[in-house]
Amino acid sequence: MTELQRYLAEEVAEDHADGIITRREAMRRLGLLGLGAATAATLLAACGSKADASNTGTGATTTTAAASGRAAQAGESGVENWAPIATQAISFKGPRGTLLGAWAAARRPRGSVLVIHENRGLTDHIRQVAGRYAADGYSALALDLLSEEGGTAKVGDEAQVAAALSQIDPRRFDADMKAGVSELRRRVRGTKVAATGFCFGGGMIWRLLAAGESRVAAAAPFYGPFPEGGDLGKAKAAVLAIYGGLDTRVGATRPAAQAAMKKAGLANHVMVFGGADHAFFNDTGPRFNPPAAAEAYRRALDWFGRNAG
């Protein structure tokens, strides 16, 4: 099992342990990921209740954000805007053919941002994230990493999407994301590029930096697993790494990320939201944490403003 397949299988096991999906559905999803019945059953049995997540790690900033209660209206001023700009479907040239994405253009762009989706693919939620950044002054491209398969919508349900992602050589993702950076530089000239991603997509942002993409000025990976042996020596991005304190599985990779950033000399800040879980930013999911999500977005927007605006 590859590193990526293991991560996606553990996502399924964790969803089952938290009561989000039934055992039958978990077994179906693990089967799609290529696990045999015995291996799948062993994995589900091994993934019990979450361990104590109170220890957030040396050097991390623990944040237990309080709800702000505000719906900012400023837009394009460095303050989060809760009315996203509508995205449009686009296609552009990639290293192996046509790439697909959702594009949201800021009226007066301060910069641009590449948005990488979760293991559910390019969904309406991710399109909305791109639209929110555009409303706040960052023209955004949400890239569909299943472009070569015809796009997320053509692959099937979220379990089939995750299975399809698991079968792709991650080096293809690296190349496609670099093409996304090139497309942003073409569309929004004379400004800096930022990058953000969520869950699987957060891991992809770490991969992008480890793949030597030096054109990204700022990055905000949300609870993304750090790749084994990842070397950030060629990256130049200032990194805001965001984690949920209850997300012990991805949190276990945080020390490696911190060590890699320190070794590379990257400007960085690590935020751990103590009462939040994995996928706390996704307002369509069962782990959505509104106060943490609002504060994390505000911090990411500020980070981009200071490093890529």
Secondary structure, DSSP 8 states (H G I E B T S, - for coil): --HHHHHHHHHHHHHHHTTSS-HHHHHHHHHHTT--HHHHHHHHHH--S--------TT-EEE------------SSSS--SS----EEEEEE-SSSEEEEEEE--SS-SEEEEEE--TT-S-HHHHHHHHHHHHTTEEEEEEETTGGGT-HHHH-SHHHHHHHHHTS-HHHHHHHHHHHHHHHHHHSTTS-EEEEEETHHHHHHHHHHHTT--SEEEEEEES----TT---TT---EEEEEEETT-HHHHTTHHHHHHHHHHHT--EEEEEETT--TTTT-TTSTT--HHHHHHHHHHHHHHHHHH--
